[in-house]
Amino acid sequence: MTTVELSVTGMHCASCASLIEEVLAEQPGLVAAEVDLASERAQVTFDDTVTDLGAVQAVIAELGYGSSPRGDPAAPPT
């Protein structure tokens, strides 16, 4: 299992955060997703034998939001 904290951009309301949580929860291999509008953060836990961070970020991007791993300045934002 891998847990990653992401910065999430583009959220405007609580519904945005809820939408991201709901869609992530439906993804194969995703164990948990908590999205906080106020801090613009998401914490996701996934089974890295089933999915990876790139797939998680792709789902967020498909919803129209940006994301990048927190604490890793070398990681490019998506």
mmCIF file of the N, C-alpha and C atoms, coordinates in Angstrom:
data_MODEL
# 
_entry.id   MODEL 
# 
loop_
_atom_site.group_PDB 
_atom_site.id 
_atom_site.type_symbol 
_atom_site.label_atom_id 
_atom_site.label_alt_id 
_atom_site.label_comp_id 
_atom_site.label_asym_id 
_atom_site.label_entity_id 
_atom_site.label_seq_id 
_atom_site.pdbx_PDB_ins_code 
_atom_site.Cartn_x 
_atom_site.Cartn_y 
_atom_site.Cartn_z 
_atom_site.occupancy 
_atom_site.B_iso_or_equiv 
_atom_site.pdbx_formal_charge 
_atom_site.auth_seq_id 
_atom_site.auth_comp_id 
_atom_site.auth_asym_id 
_atom_site.auth_atom_id 
_atom_site.pdbx_PDB_model_num 
ATOM 1   N N  . MET A 1 1  ? 0.840   -1.186 0.000   1.00 0.00 ? 1  MET A N  1 
ATOM 2   C CA . MET A 1 1  ? 0.000   0.000  0.000   1.00 0.00 ? 1  MET A CA 1 
ATOM 3   C C  . MET A 1 1  ? 0.881   1.243  0.000   1.00 0.00 ? 1  MET A C  1 
ATOM 4   N N  . THR A 1 2  ? 0.410   2.240  -0.700  1.00 0.00 ? 2  THR A N  1 
ATOM 5   C CA . THR A 1 2  ? 1.101   3.517  -0.764  1.00 0.00 ? 2  THR A CA 1 
ATOM 6   C C  . THR A 1 2  ? 0.124   4.618  -0.401  1.00 0.00 ? 2  THR A C  1 
ATOM 7   N N  . THR A 1 3  ? 0.564   5.549  0.444   1.00 0.00 ? 3  THR A N  1 
ATOM 8   C CA . THR A 1 3  ? -0.237  6.716  0.783   1.00 0.00 ? 3  THR A CA 1 
ATOM 9   C C  . THR A 1 3  ? 0.515   7.950  0.326   1.00 0.00 ? 3  THR A C  1 
ATOM 10  N N  . VAL A 1 4  ? -0.189  8.811  -0.411  1.00 0.00 ? 4  VAL A N  1 
ATOM 11  C CA . VAL A 1 4  ? 0.411   10.015 -0.968  1.00 0.00 ? 4  VAL A CA 1 
ATOM 12  C C  . VAL A 1 4  ? -0.483  11.204 -0.648  1.00 0.00 ? 4  VAL A C  1 
ATOM 13  N N  . GLU A 1 5  ? 0.149   12.326 -0.328  1.00 0.00 ? 5  GLU A N  1 
ATOM 14  C CA . GLU A 1 5  ? -0.594  13.569 -0.150  1.00 0.00 ? 5  GLU A CA 1 
ATOM 15  C C  . GLU A 1 5  ? -0.370  14.419 -1.392  1.00 0.00 ? 5  GLU A C  1 
ATOM 16  N N  . LEU A 1 6  ? -1.480  14.889 -1.956  1.00 0.00 ? 6  LEU A N  1 
ATOM 17  C CA . LEU A 1 6  ? -1.432  15.690 -3.180  1.00 0.00 ? 6  LEU A CA 1 
ATOM 18  C C  . LEU A 1 6  ? -1.945  17.097 -2.932  1.00 0.00 ? 6  LEU A C  1 
ATOM 19  N N  . SER A 1 7  ? -1.385  18.058 -3.627  1.00 0.00 ? 7  SER A N  1 
ATOM 20  C CA . SER A 1 7  ? -1.977  19.388 -3.723  1.00 0.00 ? 7  SER A CA 1 
ATOM 21  C C  . SER A 1 7  ? -2.970  19.300 -4.874  1.00 0.00 ? 7  SER A C  1 
ATOM 22  N N  . VAL A 1 8  ? -4.169  19.824 -4.662  1.00 0.00 ? 8  VAL A N  1 
ATOM 23  C CA . VAL A 1 8  ? -5.193  19.785 -5.704  1.00 0.00 ? 8  VAL A CA 1 
ATOM 24  C C  . VAL A 1 8  ? -5.603  21.215 -6.021  1.00 0.00 ? 8  VAL A C  1 
ATOM 25  N N  . THR A 1 9  ? -5.551  21.577 -7.295  1.00 0.00 ? 9  THR A N  1 
ATOM 26  C CA . THR A 1 9  ? -5.912  22.930 -7.710  1.00 0.00 ? 9  THR A CA 1 
ATOM 27  C C  . THR A 1 9  ? -7.211  22.905 -8.510  1.00 0.00 ? 9  THR A C  1 
ATOM 28  N N  . GLY A 1 10 ? -7.900  24.043 -8.485  1.00 0.00 ? 10 GLY A N  1 
ATOM 29  C CA . GLY A 1 10 ? -9.101  24.198 -9.288  1.00 0.00 ? 10 GLY A CA 1 
ATOM 30  C C  . GLY A 1 10 ? -10.402 23.931 -8.571  1.00 0.00 ? 10 GLY A C  1 
ATOM 31  N N  . MET A 1 11 ? -10.343 23.531 -7.307  1.00 0.00 ? 11 MET A N  1 
ATOM 32  C CA . MET A 1 11 ? -11.582 23.292 -6.558  1.00 0.00 ? 11 MET A CA 1 
ATOM 33  C C  . MET A 1 11 ? -12.161 24.631 -6.110  1.00 0.00 ? 11 MET A C  1 
ATOM 34  N N  . HIS A 1 12 ? -13.488 24.754 -6.238  1.00 0.00 ? 12 HIS A N  1 
ATOM 35  C CA . HIS A 1 12 ? -14.144 26.006 -5.878  1.00 0.00 ? 12 HIS A CA 1 
ATOM 36  C C  . HIS A 1 12 ? -15.155 25.855 -4.746  1.00 0.00 ? 12 HIS A C  1 
ATOM 37  N N  . CYS A 1 13 ? -15.600 24.626 -4.491  1.00 0.00 ? 13 CYS A N  1 
ATOM 38  C CA . CYS A 1 13 ? -16.634 24.430 -3.474  1.00 0.00 ? 13 CYS A CA 1 
ATOM 39  C C  . CYS A 1 13 ? -16.535 23.014 -2.912  1.00 0.00 ? 13 CYS A C  1 
ATOM 40  N N  . ALA A 1 14 ? -17.316 22.761 -1.885  1.00 0.00 ? 14 ALA A N  1 
ATOM 41  C CA . ALA A 1 14 ? -17.307 21.446 -1.246  1.00 0.00 ? 14 ALA A CA 1 
ATOM 42  C C  . ALA A 1 14 ? -17.729 20.351 -2.218  1.00 0.00 ? 14 ALA A C  1 
ATOM 43  N N  . SER A 1 15 ? -18.574 20.691 -3.169  1.00 0.00 ? 15 SER A N  1 
ATOM 44  C CA . SER A 1 15 ? -19.003 19.701 -4.160  1.00 0.00 ? 15 SER A CA 1 
ATOM 45  C C  . SER A 1 15 ? -17.837 19.228 -5.017  1.00 0.00 ? 15 SER A C  1 
ATOM 46  N N  . CYS A 1 16 ? -16.901 20.118 -5.290  1.00 0.00 ? 16 CYS A N  1 
ATOM 47  C CA . CYS A 1 16 ? -15.700 19.732 -6.056  1.00 0.00 ? 16 CYS A CA 1 
ATOM 48  C C  . CYS A 1 16 ? -14.928 18.656 -5.299  1.00 0.00 ? 16 CYS A C  1 
ATOM 49  N N  . ALA A 1 17 ? -14.694 18.896 -4.023  1.00 0.00 ? 17 ALA A N  1 
ATOM 50  C CA . ALA A 1 17 ? -13.955 17.934 -3.198  1.00 0.00 ? 17 ALA A CA 1 
ATOM 51  C C  . ALA A 1 17 ? -14.704 16.610 -3.115  1.00 0.00 ? 17 ALA A C  1 
ATOM 52  N N  . SER A 1 18 ? -16.019 16.686 -2.935  1.00 0.00 ? 18 SER A N  1 
ATOM 53  C CA . SER A 1 18 ? -16.829 15.468 -2.849  1.00 0.00 ? 18 SER A CA 1 
ATOM 54  C C  . SER A 1 18 ? -16.785 14.675 -4.149  1.00 0.00 ? 18 SER A C  1 
ATOM 55  N N  . LEU A 1 19 ? -16.853 15.375 -5.274  1.00 0.00 ? 19 LEU A N  1 
ATOM 56  C CA . LEU A 1 19 ? -16.804 14.712 -6.570  1.00 0.00 ? 19 LEU A CA 1 
ATOM 57  C C  . LEU A 1 19 ? -15.493 13.947 -6.733  1.00 0.00 ? 19 LEU A C  1 
ATOM 58  N N  . ILE A 1 20 ? -14.385 14.585 -6.401  1.00 0.00 ? 20 ILE A N  1 
ATOM 59  C CA . ILE A 1 20 ? -13.083 13.921 -6.521  1.00 0.00 ? 20 ILE A CA 1 
ATOM 60  C C  . ILE A 1 20 ? -13.041 12.687 -5.638  1.00 0.00 ? 20 ILE A C  1 
ATOM 61  N N  . GLU A 1 21 ? -13.485 12.805 -4.392  1.00 0.00 ? 21 GLU A N  1 
ATOM 62  C CA . GLU A 1 21 ? -13.506 11.653 -3.482  1.00 0.00 ? 21 GLU A CA 1 
ATOM 63  C C  . GLU A 1 21 ? -14.345 10.517 -4.047  1.00 0.00 ? 21 GLU A C  1 
ATOM 64  N N  . GLU A 1 22 ? -15.539 10.843 -4.524  1.00 0.00 ? 22 GLU A N  1 
ATOM 65  C CA . GLU A 1 22 ? -16.455 9.812  -5.026  1.00 0.00 ? 22 GLU A CA 1 
ATOM 66  C C  . GLU A 1 22 ? -15.880 9.087  -6.237  1.00 0.00 ? 22 GLU A C  1 
ATOM 67  N N  . VAL A 1 23 ? -15.331 9.832  -7.175  1.00 0.00 ? 23 VAL A N  1 
ATOM 68  C CA . VAL A 1 23 ? -14.792 9.204  -8.381  1.00 0.00 ? 23 VAL A CA 1 
ATOM 69  C C  . VAL A 1 23 ? -13.546 8.379  -8.052  1.00 0.00 ? 23 VAL A C  1 
ATOM 70  N N  . LEU A 1 24 ? -12.681 8.900  -7.189  1.00 0.00 ? 24 LEU A N  1 
ATOM 71  C CA . LEU A 1 24 ? -11.499 8.128  -6.802  1.00 0.00 ? 24 LEU A CA 1 
ATOM 72  C C  . LEU A 1 24 ? -11.888 6.834  -6.096  1.00 0.00 ? 24 LEU A C  1 
ATOM 73  N N  . ALA A 1 25 ? -12.922 6.891  -5.266  1.00 0.00 ? 25 ALA A N  1 
ATOM 74  C CA . ALA A 1 25 ? -13.357 5.707  -4.519  1.00 0.00 ? 25 ALA A CA 1 
ATOM 75  C C  . ALA A 1 25 ? -13.790 4.569  -5.439  1.00 0.00 ? 25 ALA A C  1 
ATOM 76  N N  . GLU A 1 26 ? -14.196 4.903  -6.660  1.00 0.00 ? 26 GLU A N  1 
ATOM 77  C CA . GLU A 1 26 ? -14.647 3.897  -7.623  1.00 0.00 ? 26 GLU A CA 1 
ATOM 78  C C  . GLU A 1 26 ? -13.501 3.263  -8.406  1.00 0.00 ? 26 GLU A C  1 
ATOM 79  N N  . GLN A 1 27 ? -12.292 3.787  -8.260  1.00 0.00 ? 27 GLN A N  1 
ATOM 80  C CA . GLN A 1 27 ? -11.163 3.315  -9.058  1.00 0.00 ? 27 GLN A CA 1 
ATOM 81  C C  . GLN A 1 27 ? -10.582 2.016  -8.493  1.00 0.00 ? 27 GLN A C  1 
ATOM 82  N N  . PRO A 1 28 ? -10.254 1.072  -9.366  1.00 0.00 ? 28 PRO A N  1 
ATOM 83  C CA . PRO A 1 28 ? -9.634  -0.171 -8.909  1.00 0.00 ? 28 PRO A CA 1 
ATOM 84  C C  . PRO A 1 28 ? -8.316  0.103  -8.184  1.00 0.00 ? 28 PRO A C  1 
ATOM 85  N N  . GLY A 1 29 ? -8.137  -0.552 -7.069  1.00 0.00 ? 29 GLY A N  1 
ATOM 86  C CA . GLY A 1 29 ? -6.899  -0.434 -6.306  1.00 0.00 ? 29 GLY A CA 1 
ATOM 87  C C  . GLY A 1 29 ? -6.862  0.707  -5.324  1.00 0.00 ? 29 GLY A C  1 
ATOM 88  N N  . LEU A 1 30 ? -7.829  1.623  -5.398  1.00 0.00 ? 30 LEU A N  1 
ATOM 89  C CA . LEU A 1 30 ? -7.837  2.745  -4.464  1.00 0.00 ? 30 LEU A CA 1 
ATOM 90  C C  . LEU A 1 30 ? -8.498  2.315  -3.164  1.00 0.00 ? 30 LEU A C  1 
ATOM 91  N N  . VAL A 1 31 ? -7.782  2.461  -2.070  1.00 0.00 ? 31 VAL A N  1 
ATOM 92  C CA . VAL A 1 31 ? -8.260  2.020  -0.764  1.00 0.00 ? 31 VAL A CA 1 
ATOM 93  C C  . VAL A 1 31 ? -8.976  3.149  -0.031  1.00 0.00 ? 31 VAL A C  1 
ATOM 94  N N  . ALA A 1 32 ? -8.434  4.360  -0.106  1.00 0.00 ? 32 ALA A N  1 
ATOM 95  C CA . ALA A 1 32 ? -9.032  5.502  0.592   1.00 0.00 ? 32 ALA A CA 1 
ATOM 96  C C  . ALA A 1 32 ? -8.658  6.789  -0.115  1.00 0.00 ? 32 ALA A C  1 
ATOM 97  N N  . ALA A 1 33 ? -9.573  7.749  -0.055  1.00 0.00 ? 33 ALA A N  1 
ATOM 98  C CA . ALA A 1 33 ? -9.310  9.076  -0.607  1.00 0.00 ? 33 ALA A CA 1 
ATOM 99  C C  . ALA A 1 33 ? -10.031 10.100 0.259   1.00 0.00 ? 33 ALA A C  1 
ATOM 100 N N  . GLU A 1 34 ? -9.283  11.062 0.758   1.00 0.00 ? 34 GLU A N  1 
ATOM 101 C CA . GLU A 1 34 ? -9.845  12.158 1.533   1.00 0.00 ? 34 GLU A CA 1 
ATOM 102 C C  . GLU A 1 34 ? -9.389  13.452 0.888   1.00 0.00 ? 34 GLU A C  1 
ATOM 103 N N  . VAL A 1 35 ? -10.355 14.298 0.521   1.00 0.00 ? 35 VAL A N  1 
ATOM 104 C CA . VAL A 1 35 ? -10.046 15.550 -0.148  1.00 0.00 ? 35 VAL A CA 1 
ATOM 105 C C  . VAL A 1 35 ? -10.533 16.697 0.728   1.00 0.00 ? 35 VAL A C  1 
ATOM 106 N N  . ASP A 1 36 ? -9.665  17.672 0.973   1.00 0.00 ? 36 ASP A N  1 
ATOM 107 C CA . ASP A 1 36 ? -10.006 18.817 1.819   1.00 0.00 ? 36 ASP A CA 1 
ATOM 108 C C  . ASP A 1 36 ? -9.952  20.093 0.984   1.00 0.00 ? 36 ASP A C  1 
ATOM 109 N N  . LEU A 1 37 ? -11.100 20.724 0.823   1.00 0.00 ? 37 LEU A N  1 
ATOM 110 C CA . LEU A 1 37 ? -11.199 21.941 0.026   1.00 0.00 ? 37 LEU A CA 1 
ATOM 111 C C  . LEU A 1 37 ? -10.377 23.069 0.631   1.00 0.00 ? 37 LEU A C  1 
ATOM 112 N N  . ALA A 1 38 ? -10.492 23.286 1.935   1.00 0.00 ? 38 ALA A N  1 
ATOM 113 C CA . ALA A 1 38 ? -9.850  24.430 2.590   1.00 0.00 ? 38 ALA A CA 1 
ATOM 114 C C  . ALA A 1 38 ? -8.331  24.412 2.425   1.00 0.00 ? 38 ALA A C  1 
ATOM 115 N N  . SER A 1 39 ? -7.728  23.247 2.540   1.00 0.00 ? 39 SER A N  1 
ATOM 116 C CA . SER A 1 39 ? -6.270  23.159 2.430   1.00 0.00 ? 39 SER A CA 1 
ATOM 117 C C  . SER A 1 39 ? -5.812  22.797 1.016   1.00 0.00 ? 39 SER A C  1 
ATOM 118 N N  . GLU A 1 40 ? -6.773  22.546 0.122   1.00 0.00 ? 40 GLU A N  1 
ATOM 119 C CA . GLU A 1 40 ? -6.482  22.130 -1.249  1.00 0.00 ? 40 GLU A CA 1 
ATOM 120 C C  . GLU A 1 40 ? -5.567  20.917 -1.279  1.00 0.00 ? 40 GLU A C  1 
ATOM 121 N N  . ARG A 1 41 ? -5.897  19.938 -0.442  1.00 0.00 ? 41 ARG A N  1 
ATOM 122 C CA . ARG A 1 41 ? -5.097  18.725 -0.345  1.00 0.00 ? 41 ARG A CA 1 
ATOM 123 C C  . ARG A 1 41 ? -5.963  17.484 -0.498  1.00 0.00 ? 41 ARG A C  1 
ATOM 124 N N  . ALA A 1 42 ? -5.338  16.436 -0.965  1.00 0.00 ? 42 ALA A N  1 
ATOM 125 C CA . ALA A 1 42 ? -5.973  15.127 -1.012  1.00 0.00 ? 42 ALA A CA 1 
ATOM 126 C C  . ALA A 1 42 ? -4.980  14.110 -0.473  1.00 0.00 ? 42 ALA A C  1 
ATOM 127 N N  . GLN A 1 43 ? -5.474  13.193 0.322   1.00 0.00 ? 43 GLN A N  1 
ATOM 128 C CA . GLN A 1 43 ? -4.644  12.081 0.780   1.00 0.00 ? 43 GLN A CA 1 
ATOM 129 C C  . GLN A 1 43 ? -5.251  10.820 0.196   1.00 0.00 ? 43 GLN A C  1 
ATOM 130 N N  . VAL A 1 44 ? -4.463  10.104 -0.571  1.00 0.00 ? 44 VAL A N  1 
ATOM 131 C CA . VAL A 1 44 ? -4.946  8.895  -1.219  1.00 0.00 ? 44 VAL A CA 1 
ATOM 132 C C  . VAL A 1 44 ? -4.078  7.707  -0.822  1.00 0.00 ? 44 VAL A C  1 
ATOM 133 N N  . THR A 1 45 ? -4.735  6.593  -0.605  1.00 0.00 ? 45 THR A N  1 
ATOM 134 C CA . THR A 1 45 ? -4.044  5.342  -0.309  1.00 0.00 ? 45 THR A CA 1 
ATOM 135 C C  . THR A 1 45 ? -4.469  4.346  -1.370  1.00 0.00 ? 45 THR A C  1 
ATOM 136 N N  . PHE A 1 46 ? -3.478  3.729  -2.015  1.00 0.00 ? 46 PHE A N  1 
ATOM 137 C CA . PHE A 1 46 ? -3.785  2.792  -3.083  1.00 0.00 ? 46 PHE A CA 1 
ATOM 138 C C  . PHE A 1 46 ? -2.877  1.577  -3.013  1.00 0.00 ? 46 PHE A C  1 
ATOM 139 N N  . ASP A 1 47 ? -3.371  0.499  -3.587  1.00 0.00 ? 47 ASP A N  1 
ATOM 140 C CA . ASP A 1 47 ? -2.608  -0.740 -3.700  1.00 0.00 ? 47 ASP A CA 1 
ATOM 141 C C  . ASP A 1 47 ? -1.717  -0.598 -4.926  1.00 0.00 ? 47 ASP A C  1 
ATOM 142 N N  . ASP A 1 48 ? -0.424  -0.459 -4.695  1.00 0.00 ? 48 ASP A N  1 
ATOM 143 C CA . ASP A 1 48 ? 0.480   -0.193 -5.814  1.00 0.00 ? 48 ASP A CA 1 
ATOM 144 C C  . ASP A 1 48 ? 0.745   -1.410 -6.693  1.00 0.00 ? 48 ASP A C  1 
ATOM 145 N N  . THR A 1 49 ? 0.117   -2.538 -6.388  1.00 0.00 ? 49 THR A N  1 
ATOM 146 C CA . THR A 1 49 ? 0.178   -3.667 -7.317  1.00 0.00 ? 49 THR A CA 1 
ATOM 147 C C  . THR A 1 49 ? -0.977  -3.603 -8.318  1.00 0.00 ? 49 THR A C  1 
ATOM 148 N N  . VAL A 1 50 ? -1.920  -2.692 -8.070  1.00 0.00 ? 50 VAL A N  1 
ATOM 149 C CA . VAL A 1 50 ? -3.093  -2.565 -8.938  1.00 0.00 ? 50 VAL A CA 1 
ATOM 150 C C  . VAL A 1 50 ? -3.090  -1.247 -9.712  1.00 0.00 ? 50 VAL A C  1 
ATOM 151 N N  . THR A 1 51 ? -2.643  -0.171 -9.081  1.00 0.00 ? 51 THR A N  1 
ATOM 152 C CA . THR A 1 51 ? -2.652  1.145  -9.710  1.00 0.00 ? 51 THR A CA 1 
ATOM 153 C C  . THR A 1 51 ? -1.418  1.915  -9.276  1.00 0.00 ? 51 THR A C  1 
ATOM 154 N N  . ASP A 1 52 ? -1.268  3.121  -9.788  1.00 0.00 ? 52 ASP A N  1 
ATOM 155 C CA . ASP A 1 52 ? -0.119  3.935  -9.402  1.00 0.00 ? 52 ASP A CA 1 
ATOM 156 C C  . ASP A 1 52 ? -0.528  5.399  -9.308  1.00 0.00 ? 52 ASP A C  1 
ATOM 157 N N  . LEU A 1 53 ? 0.397   6.222  -8.860  1.00 0.00 ? 53 LEU A N  1 
ATOM 158 C CA . LEU A 1 53 ? 0.115   7.639  -8.670  1.00 0.00 ? 53 LEU A CA 1 
ATOM 159 C C  . LEU A 1 53 ? -0.291  8.311  -9.971  1.00 0.00 ? 53 LEU A C  1 
ATOM 160 N N  . GLY A 1 54 ? 0.335   7.948  -11.067 1.00 0.00 ? 54 GLY A N  1 
ATOM 161 C CA . GLY A 1 54 ? -0.009  8.535  -12.358 1.00 0.00 ? 54 GLY A CA 1 
ATOM 162 C C  . GLY A 1 54 ? -1.468  8.303  -12.726 1.00 0.00 ? 54 GLY A C  1 
ATOM 163 N N  . ALA A 1 55 ? -1.973  7.109  -12.440 1.00 0.00 ? 55 ALA A N  1 
ATOM 164 C CA . ALA A 1 55 ? -3.377  6.802  -12.731 1.00 0.00 ? 55 ALA A CA 1 
ATOM 165 C C  . ALA A 1 55 ? -4.309  7.615  -11.841 1.00 0.00 ? 55 ALA A C  1 
ATOM 166 N N  . VAL A 1 56 ? -3.926  7.788  -10.579 1.00 0.00 ? 56 VAL A N  1 
ATOM 167 C CA . VAL A 1 56 ? -4.724  8.605  -9.655  1.00 0.00 ? 56 VAL A CA 1 
ATOM 168 C C  . VAL A 1 56 ? -4.772  10.046 -10.162 1.00 0.00 ? 56 VAL A C  1 
ATOM 169 N N  . GLN A 1 57 ? -3.633  10.581 -10.536 1.00 0.00 ? 57 GLN A N  1 
ATOM 170 C CA . GLN A 1 57 ? -3.579  11.953 -11.031 1.00 0.00 ? 57 GLN A CA 1 
ATOM 171 C C  . GLN A 1 57 ? -4.336  12.096 -12.351 1.00 0.00 ? 57 GLN A C  1 
ATOM 172 N N  . ALA A 1 58 ? -4.328  11.070 -13.177 1.00 0.00 ? 58 ALA A N  1 
ATOM 173 C CA . ALA A 1 58 ? -5.064  11.122 -14.441 1.00 0.00 ? 58 ALA A CA 1 
ATOM 174 C C  . ALA A 1 58 ? -6.563  11.224 -14.193 1.00 0.00 ? 58 ALA A C  1 
ATOM 175 N N  . VAL A 1 59 ? -7.059  10.508 -13.197 1.00 0.00 ? 59 VAL A N  1 
ATOM 176 C CA . VAL A 1 59 ? -8.484  10.581 -12.854 1.00 0.00 ? 59 VAL A CA 1 
ATOM 177 C C  . VAL A 1 59 ? -8.832  11.998 -12.403 1.00 0.00 ? 59 VAL A C  1 
ATOM 178 N N  . ILE A 1 60 ? -7.994  12.579 -11.560 1.00 0.00 ? 60 ILE A N  1 
ATOM 179 C CA . ILE A 1 60 ? -8.230  13.943 -11.079 1.00 0.00 ? 60 ILE A CA 1 
ATOM 180 C C  . ILE A 1 60 ? -8.218  14.918 -12.255 1.00 0.00 ? 60 ILE A C  1 
ATOM 181 N N  . ALA A 1 61 ? -7.277  14.734 -13.172 1.00 0.00 ? 61 ALA A N  1 
ATOM 182 C CA . ALA A 1 61 ? -7.178  15.609 -14.345 1.00 0.00 ? 61 ALA A CA 1 
ATOM 183 C C  . ALA A 1 61 ? -8.407  15.478 -15.242 1.00 0.00 ? 61 ALA A C  1 
ATOM 184 N N  . GLU A 1 62 ? -8.919  14.254 -15.407 1.00 0.00 ? 62 GLU A N  1 
ATOM 185 C CA . GLU A 1 62 ? -10.113 14.040 -16.222 1.00 0.00 ? 62 GLU A CA 1 
ATOM 186 C C  . GLU A 1 62 ? -11.318 14.803 -15.660 1.00 0.00 ? 62 GLU A C  1 
ATOM 187 N N  . LEU A 1 63 ? -11.311 15.030 -14.354 1.00 0.00 ? 63 LEU A N  1 
ATOM 188 C CA . LEU A 1 63 ? -12.403 15.779 -13.715 1.00 0.00 ? 63 LEU A CA 1 
ATOM 189 C C  . LEU A 1 63 ? -12.205 17.285 -13.848 1.00 0.00 ? 63 LEU A C  1 
ATOM 190 N N  . GLY A 1 64 ? -11.047 17.699 -14.364 1.00 0.00 ? 64 GLY A N  1 
ATOM 191 C CA . GLY A 1 64 ? -10.793 19.115 -14.591 1.00 0.00 ? 64 GLY A CA 1 
ATOM 192 C C  . GLY A 1 64 ? -9.987  19.808 -13.511 1.00 0.00 ? 64 GLY A C  1 
ATOM 193 N N  . TYR A 1 65 ? -9.314  19.032 -12.671 1.00 0.00 ? 65 TYR A N  1 
ATOM 194 C CA . TYR A 1 65 ? -8.526  19.600 -11.572 1.00 0.00 ? 65 TYR A CA 1 
ATOM 195 C C  . TYR A 1 65 ? -7.056  19.240 -11.761 1.00 0.00 ? 65 TYR A C  1 
ATOM 196 N N  . GLY A 1 66 ? -6.188  20.045 -11.181 1.00 0.00 ? 66 GLY A N  1 
ATOM 197 C CA . GLY A 1 66 ? -4.765  19.763 -11.223 1.00 0.00 ? 66 GLY A CA 1 
ATOM 198 C C  . GLY A 1 66 ? -4.332  19.086 -9.937  1.00 0.00 ? 66 GLY A C  1 
ATOM 199 N N  . SER A 1 67 ? -3.249  18.337 -9.999  1.00 0.00 ? 67 SER A N  1 
ATOM 200 C CA . SER A 1 67 ? -2.720  17.711 -8.783  1.00 0.00 ? 67 SER A CA 1 
ATOM 201 C C  . SER A 1 67 ? -1.220  17.516 -8.910  1.00 0.00 ? 67 SER A C  1 
ATOM 202 N N  . SER A 1 68 ? -0.554  17.575 -7.776  1.00 0.00 ? 68 SER A N  1 
ATOM 203 C CA . SER A 1 68 ? 0.877   17.296 -7.714  1.00 0.00 ? 68 SER A CA 1 
ATOM 204 C C  . SER A 1 68 ? 1.201   16.783 -6.322  1.00 0.00 ? 68 SER A C  1 
ATOM 205 N N  . PRO A 1 69 ? 2.166   15.874 -6.241  1.00 0.00 ? 69 PRO A N  1 
ATOM 206 C CA . PRO A 1 69 ? 2.548   15.344 -4.930  1.00 0.00 ? 69 PRO A CA 1 
ATOM 207 C C  . PRO A 1 69 ? 3.107   16.450 -4.047  1.00 0.00 ? 69 PRO A C  1 
ATOM 208 N N  . ARG A 1 70 ? 2.685   16.473 -2.802  1.00 0.00 ? 70 ARG A N  1 
ATOM 209 C CA . ARG A 1 70 ? 3.189   17.456 -1.840  1.00 0.00 ? 70 ARG A CA 1 
ATOM 210 C C  . ARG A 1 70 ? 4.524   16.958 -1.297  1.00 0.00 ? 70 ARG A C  1 
ATOM 211 N N  . GLY A 1 71 ? 5.437   17.873 -1.080  1.00 0.00 ? 71 GLY A N  1 
ATOM 212 C CA . GLY A 1 71 ? 6.712   17.528 -0.466  1.00 0.00 ? 71 GLY A CA 1 
ATOM 213 C C  . GLY A 1 71 ? 7.732   16.991 -1.457  1.00 0.00 ? 71 GLY A C  1 
ATOM 214 N N  . ASP A 1 72 ? 7.410   16.983 -2.753  1.00 0.00 ? 72 ASP A N  1 
ATOM 215 C CA . ASP A 1 72 ? 8.360   16.525 -3.751  1.00 0.00 ? 72 ASP A CA 1 
ATOM 216 C C  . ASP A 1 72 ? 8.473   17.593 -4.825  1.00 0.00 ? 72 ASP A C  1 
ATOM 217 N N  . PRO A 1 73 ? 9.358   18.583 -4.619  1.00 0.00 ? 73 PRO A N  1 
ATOM 218 C CA . PRO A 1 73 ? 9.445   19.694 -5.558  1.00 0.00 ? 73 PRO A CA 1 
ATOM 219 C C  . PRO A 1 73 ? 9.872   19.288 -6.958  1.00 0.00 ? 73 PRO A C  1 
ATOM 220 N N  . ALA A 1 74 ? 10.436  18.103 -7.132  1.00 0.00 ? 74 ALA A N  1 
ATOM 221 C CA . ALA A 1 74 ? 10.870  17.661 -8.451  1.00 0.00 ? 74 ALA A CA 1 
ATOM 222 C C  . ALA A 1 74 ? 9.708   17.119 -9.283  1.00 0.00 ? 74 ALA A C  1 
ATOM 223 N N  . ALA A 1 75 ? 8.581   16.820 -8.622  1.00 0.00 ? 75 ALA A N  1 
ATOM 224 C CA . ALA A 1 75 ? 7.445   16.243 -9.341  1.00 0.00 ? 75 ALA A CA 1 
ATOM 225 C C  . ALA A 1 75 ? 6.719   17.326 -10.136 1.00 0.00 ? 75 ALA A C  1 
ATOM 226 N N  . PRO A 1 76 ? 6.491   17.096 -11.411 1.00 0.00 ? 76 PRO A N  1 
ATOM 227 C CA . PRO A 1 76 ? 5.785   18.092 -12.218 1.00 0.00 ? 76 PRO A CA 1 
ATOM 228 C C  . PRO A 1 76 ? 4.299   18.098 -11.907 1.00 0.00 ? 76 PRO A C  1 
ATOM 229 N N  . PRO A 1 77 ? 3.664   19.265 -11.859 1.00 0.00 ? 77 PRO A N  1 
ATOM 230 C CA . PRO A 1 77 ? 2.220   19.315 -11.638 1.00 0.00 ? 77 PRO A CA 1 
ATOM 231 C C  . PRO A 1 77 ? 1.487   18.785 -12.860 1.00 0.00 ? 77 PRO A C  1 
ATOM 232 N N  . THR A 1 78 ? 0.274   18.260 -12.630 1.00 0.00 ? 78 THR A N  1 
ATOM 233 C CA . THR A 1 78 ? -0.535  17.761 -13.752 1.00 0.00 ? 78 THR A CA 1 
ATOM 234 C C  . THR A 1 78 ? -1.790  18.563 -13.862 1.00 0.00 ? 78 THR A C  1 
# 
